[in-house]
Amino acid sequence: MNETILNPNESLAIIQKVVNSTRQDYHIQRKFYILWGMLIAAASFSQYAILNHILSIPWFYPWIFFPGIGLILSIFWGLSSKKTSLSYYNHFVLTMWFTLYIAIGLSLFISLFNQISPFPYLLVCVGIGTSISGFLMKNRLFILCGLIFGIGAIYCLYLPFQQQLLLNGACMIIGNVMPNLISHHV
């Protein structure tokens, strides 16, 4: 193995390149956080409206319609992305969220099978992903939002199901949509 000794300026240039790549990757992924936060909030609020007879459609329609839109847009945006290679950060974040989506899917299945609310588990999974993203970017706002999801998950345990829908939607907006809208830099 051939080792190259770098001078301090070269080392700083490499570090700056990695930091800039991480920031660029985040700004590309930001639209996914905003999209999914808004869609899950819309599904939660819609189901609340259905259960309170404000909307008259089957209760499960929002959970098919809104995630369906998210899936289609995510695939389209992912395929139309001009970036051909993934940075380590981008690869890690994509792998982490993919793993968390599997955990969310399993949590939903287990919750529905046992006829219990899935929202505490959903909020924990999203909170973990948001906190880890915040630690990677060294962004305290995202770390705080991850904690908000955790607090929301605990609070869900003390609320009736219909109010859990409202809390889930509010957590998605406060913890996922808003920080990505106001965070113009990492």
Disulfide bonds with the S-S distance in Angstrom:
none
